């Protein structure tokens, strides 16, 4: 049995079922989630006989690191291979004051965002709780001191709110077993309405980030073809409901595409949607890639777009690019190792 993904209670019950004291389960949980053990042999306060017994009956099953790339800014991207051969990506993002990790929740993605390498690759399957939490544990082992990440964002491959059971269990493991504060966890969604409602009902104090990318339906449906049954007004209503139920402001992710969604008119419409309630806009400049279907936003257009939001009193930030030299954007590293061919689109955006 794979013990990765079980919480302390689950490990206590598992050990008791095999004739061991419950406190052994607590010890194992501490080794897995706090100390970053990847093998039973590392669990030195367990007897040799118990370690041998565990090694015979159970496993600590981690994905295989198929490729590791390290950028000049310290960003590390891991291409991980699951037992069935599916590949996903995880990114380690060190900052002076924190250690962030960007995790995947699915192998591939069904949302088909036209500027995203993962979206163009198609959906394969949901990741299990074990496969999601293992990403964070592997990032923990990447550091010399086995440093526990302080911040986690569900912004890797996949749509987290189409895998709510496993994502929610992972959030509980991160908080309860690893000590990561809820306010340091961000769940990103393209706008899955019932998923937003399920998350709101948890009353967790984490951050909900909604990938908006356009303030009006026609363009948003063009950029995200799978969103055609959901209007921008539906998303705003769901986001406001989330704020009402949790007291937490919502972040709108907005990938800025040159000549597509970067006009002053778009900025004014986005400001109208955001005015008067607790939300935040995170602008993500799309970096130009030769031959791609989209163009990078011009610096002056981006400055004006942001200025319009700020003059309207909207809270706004601009994402700092990390790891461009290691293809750190979602789906890029897998795309480079498993070429995706789509007519007219090169899936290499750095967002």
HELIX and SHEET records of a PDB file:
HELIX    1   1 UNK A    8  UNK A   17  1                                  10    
HELIX    2   2 UNK A   22  UNK A   29  1                                   8    
HELIX    3   3 UNK A   30  UNK A   34  3                                   5    
HELIX    4   4 UNK A   40  UNK A   42  5                                   3    
HELIX    5   5 UNK A   48  UNK A   57  1                                  10    
HELIX    6   6 UNK A  117  UNK A  121  1                                   5    
HELIX    7   7 UNK A  129  UNK A  142  1                                  14    
HELIX    8   8 UNK A  160  UNK A  162  5                                   3    
HELIX    9   9 UNK A  164  UNK A  176  1                                  13    
HELIX   10  10 UNK A  182  UNK A  184  5                                   3    
HELIX   11  11 UNK A  193  UNK A  202  1                                  10    
HELIX   12  12 UNK A  217  UNK A  223  1                                   7    
HELIX   13  13 UNK A  225  UNK A  227  5                                   3    
HELIX   14  14 UNK A  232  UNK A  246  1                                  15    
HELIX   15  15 UNK A  264  UNK A  274  1                                  11    
HELIX   16  16 UNK A  299  UNK A  311  1                                  13    
HELIX   17  17 UNK A  324  UNK A  326  5                                   3    
HELIX   18  18 UNK A  332  UNK A  337  1                                   6    
SHEET    1   A10 UNK A  64  UNK A  70  0                                        
SHEET    2   A10 UNK A  76  UNK A  81 -1                                        
SHEET    3   A10 UNK A  87  UNK A  95 -1                                        
SHEET    4   A10 UNK A  98  UNK A 102 -1                                        
SHEET    5   A10 UNK A 151  UNK A 154  1                                        
SHEET    6   A10 UNK A 185  UNK A 189  1                                        
SHEET    7   A10 UNK A 207  UNK A 211  1                                        
SHEET    8   A10 UNK A 250  UNK A 258  1                                        
SHEET    9   A10 UNK A 279  UNK A 285  1                                        
SHEET   10   A10 UNK A 315  UNK A 318  1                                        
SHEET    1   B 9 UNK A  64  UNK A  70  0                                        
SHEET    2   B 9 UNK A  76  UNK A  81 -1                                        
SHEET    3   B 9 UNK A  87  UNK A  95 -1                                        
SHEET    4   B 9 UNK A  98  UNK A 102 -1                                        
SHEET    5   B 9 UNK A 151  UNK A 154  1                                        
SHEET    6   B 9 UNK A 185  UNK A 189  1                                        
SHEET    7   B 9 UNK A 207  UNK A 211  1                                        
SHEET    8   B 9 UNK A 250  UNK A 258  1                                        
SHEET    9   B 9 UNK A 295  UNK A 296 -1                                        
SHEET    1   C 2 UNK A 106  UNK A 108  0                                        
SHEET    2   C 2 UNK A 123  UNK A 126 -1                                        
END                                                                             
